[in-house]
Amino acid sequence: MARLADYFVVVGYDLDKRGGCCGQGRILQRFPEKDWEDSPFPQGIELFCQPSGWQLVPEQQPASFFMAVLTDINSERNYCACFTFWEALDNTQLQKCETSKADEADEDPQIAHTERVFGPKSLVLVSRLDHTEVFRNCLSLVYMVHVERLTVPLETVVGNLLTCVIPIAGGAQRTITLGAGDRQVIQTPVTDSLPVSGSSVAQLFRQLGIANVLGLFCAALTEHKILFLSSSYQRLTDACRGLLAIMFPLKYSFTYVPILPGKLLEVLSTPTPFIIGVNSFFKSETQELLDVIIADLDGGTVTIPECVHISLLPEPLLQQTQTLLSMVRNWDQHSVSASVTH
């Protein structure tokens, strides 16, 4: 048995460090307040809540969800489910914050001259288990309790969430409730050694094609640097998860960051192999990487630098693999088409 979630964290815009076009986030609340001995609290979680930077906007943005992956000092992965919504802030309150003249000169004019601005606030679950949909549902429920002021106390919902324990593996279904009239069904994997891939492998093949995915597979096995680009944070996480899944039973032991914050882009210059995802907002800053294979998930392309040579699968294994994967993909497309027709 293991805890469903180790920590629940609320991260918001830091008004005290506001200045220029990009601010900072800070932890407003975290539960529990003390670290678990078997699972230390991940540092720098504020950066991963807003990978493109903490910013104020003049119009309210829709809520969003994605899953980030952090690796601790023991090489153990923490899955960080992040649900972000936007709260209205009083601009008069913002003007009271101490800012230098230099900061004021760089401030976004759209923000400076609006009566109301909106700042991001993130609800985060940190867990050693990978249950994306369950975490999405739990955080959505916490958000609804907070926004709609339901009769159930928010403390009860969070407390039930942090005290819930489930089997790590075994294949059984487990039904849980957070005490707000909800029912969450968790399907545990048959064994903890198999990767939990969901639909990520199929999505990766659809986005990049069979030849490109096999090329990335060989590049990962031969210790090349692989960078995924996308405007969707969840798409980045799914692509990285899918690539690791097709490498099973081999375990990737190098740097693995499905969502890299913009402030940490210098990591891309490291001499060691990696699998990293970056928002396409920073695409221009990745053009000078001479030894990095770039997979654009939005455009469906893979760019291999001239100095990089990938050793592909030998023939006839390569052709056989492509043929079998084509049969699976065509069968899948036929099944979807048949279900739509009927």
N, C-alpha and C positions, 0 to 999 in steps of 0.2 A: 504493500500500500504506500501511496505517496500523496503529499498535499497537491490539490489541484492547482493552487496558486500560492506562491511564497510571499508575495508582497502586492499590496494595492497602493498606487501612488497617484497623487494629483499634482500636475505640473502646470504652471501658468506663466504668463508674461511677467518679467521682472521690471516693474516700473522704476525701481531705484537705479537701474543700470540702463535706462533708456537713453539713446543717443544715436544720431546718424540714421542710416536707412535700415539698419538691422540691429535688433536688440538681443536680449538673452532670456532664457527661461530659468525658472527656479522651482525647487520642490516646495509646494505649499503644504502638503500633508503626505504622510506615508504610514502605512500600517503593515505589520507591527513596527514600532519605532526602533526596536532593537533588532540586530541582525540574527538570523538563524545560524547556529554553529555549522550546520551542514550546507548552508547556502548563503554566502555573503551577499549583501546588497550591492548590485552593480553600480559602479561609479560612472558619472558622465551620462546618465540616462536622459538628462535634459536635452542634450544635443540630438539624440535619436528620436525624440518626440516631434521635432520640427527639423528634419534633415536639410531642408533648403534655407533654414534660418528663421528666427523668431521675428515676425513682422506684424505691424498693425495695419489694418485695411479700413477704407471708408465704408464698405458695404459688408453685410454679414455673409459668410461663406457657408456652404452646406457641410454638415458633419461628415467625417471620413474615418476609415478604419484601415489599419495595416498591421502587419506582424514584422517586427525587427528581431534580429538574433544577435546577442552579445555573448562573448566568450570570456570567462573569468580566468584568473591566474592559474587555475588547475586544468585549463583547457576544456572545462565543462561549459556547454552551451545553455544560455538562458533565453527563453522565448519571451519577448516583450510585446504583448498585445496593446496597441495604442488606439484609443478612440478620441478623436479631437473634435471639439465644437467651438463656436465663436461667441464670446460674450461682449455685450456693449459696455464701453467704458466712457466715463464722463471726461471730455477733453479738458475741462477746467482743472480736473484732478491731475491730468497729465502735465499741464502747464506749470503746476506747482513743483514738479520734480526738478531737481537741480540738474541743469545741463550747461555745458560750456558754450561759448559763442561759436566755437568751431563745430560743435555738434548741431547747434541750431541752424547753422548755415547748410549743413548736409541733410537736414531733416526733409522728409518727403512733403512737398507742398500740398499734396492732396490731403494728407493727414492734418497738417498744421491749420488748415482753414475750414475744417468740418467740425460741427458741434458734437457729433457722435462718431466714435471710432470703435472698432471691434478687435479684440485680442484673442488669440488662441488659448484654449485650456484643454489639457490632455488628461484622460483617465487611463492609467496604465496598469496592466497585470503582468507580473514577472513570474515565470514558471519554468521548471525544468522539463515540463511535458509540452508536447506539441498538439494542441487541440484548438485549431484556429476558429472554427465555427462556434464552438462552445464559448470561447473567450469573447467572440464578437457579440453573441447573445447576452452574455453576462454583463458586459460593459454597456450595451444598449439598454439593458434593464436598469442599471445603476443611473444612467443618464436620464431615463424616463422618471425614475423616482425623484431625482434631483430637480428636474424641470417642472414636472406636473404636481409636485408636492403631494405625493400619494400618502395615504394614511400610514403605511408601513414605514417605520423609522429607517433612515438611510444606514444608520449604524448596524441595524439588524441584518440588512442585506449584505453589507460588506463583511460583517462578522461571520455570517453563514458561508460566504464565499471563501474566506481565508481558513476556515476550520473544516472544509470539505476534504475528505481523503478518498481516493479511488485506486483501483488496482492499476499497476503499471502496464501489465500485459495479461493475456489470457483469453482475449476475444469476447469477453462477456459485455453485455450492455448494463449500464448503471444509470438510474434515474435520480436526479438531484433536484432540489428546490432551494431558492435563495430566500424564501419566505414572503414573496410578493405575488403569490398566485401563479407562479411560473413552474414549468417542468422542463428540465434540461436532460436530454438523453446523451450519454457518453458511450461511444463504442471504443473499447480498448483494443489495441493491436493484438494479434495472435501471439506474437513474441516481441520482446523488446530489442531484438537484434535486427529485425527487418525495418527498413525506413518507412516512415509514414509519408507517403507521397501524394495521396489523394488524386486529383486530376492534373497535378503540376507537370508530370512527364508528358501527358498527351498535349497539354497546352504548349509546352516547349517545342514539340514537333510541329504543331500547327503554326506557331509564330515564326519559326526559323527554317523549317523544312528538314527532311531527313539528312541530306548531305551535310548541311551546316551543323546539325546537332551531333552527328558522328564525328565531325571535325573538332568540335568543342570537347567531346568525350575523349578523343585521342590527345588533345592539347592538355587536358587536365591530368591524364595519366602520365604524360611526359613532362609534367611540371612547368607548364607555361603560365603566363599571366593572362587571366580572362576577366574582362570588364563588361558587365551588362549595363545597357542604357535604356531607360524608359521614363515616361512621364507619370507612370503609376507605381507607387511604392509596393503595393501588393503584388504587382506583376514581377517586380524585381525579386521579391522574396520567393515567389513560386518558381521562377526560372532557376534560381540558385538551388532550391530544394530539388527540383527535377533533375538537374545535372548531377547532384550528389546521389540521387536515387539510382540512376542508371550505372553508377560506378560500383554499386554493391556487388560483391561483399567487401570490396576495398574501401578503406576509410580515408577520407581526405584529411591530411594532417597539417596543411599550411593555412595561411590567413584566409578566413572565411567571414565576410561581412556583406550580407545581402543588401543592406541599405547603409551606405556610407554618408555621414553628414558632410555638408559642404565645407565646414571648417576643418575637416580632416583629410582633404584631398591630397595632401602631401604624402599620404600613405601609398598613393598610386606610383610613387617614384621609388618605392622600396625595391631592393634587388632580389627579394625572395618571391616565389610563386604565390599567386592568390586567386581567389574567386570573389569578386566584389561587384556590387550593384550601386549605380549612381544615377540620380535623377537627371533626365536629359536636359534640364535647365542648365547644367554645368557642362554640356557637351563641348562647347568651345574650349573649355579648359583641359579637355582630354585629347585634343588634336595633336599635341606635341609629344605624346607618349610613343616612343619608337619601338618598344618591345612588348606592347600590350595588344592582345587580340580583343577587338571591340565588337560585341554583339548588340545590335540595335533591335530591341524587341518590338518597338513601335513600327519600324520600317521593314523588319524581317530580313535584315542583312547582317553579315559577319565580315568584318574587315581584318585582314591579316597583314601586318607590316612586311615589307620586303625582306627584312633581316630575320624574320621568324620562319622556321621550317618545321612543319608538323608531320610527324611520322604516322601516316594513316594505317588502318588495318591492312594486312597483306591480302593479295588476291589468292584464291577466289573468295576468301572470307568476307571481304568488303562488299562484293557484289551480292553474295548470298544474304548478308545482313540487310542491305538496302532493299532487296526483293521481298524478304520476309516482313520488314517494316512497312513497305508499300502495301502489302496484302492486308496487314492489320489496319492501316489507315483507311484503305478503301472499304474494308468491311465496316469500320466504324462510321464512315460517311454514309454508306448504304443503309446502315441501321437507323441513323438519325433521319435520313430522307424517308425511309419507310414509315417511321413513327409519325412524322409530320403528315404524310399522305393519308394515313389511317386516322 
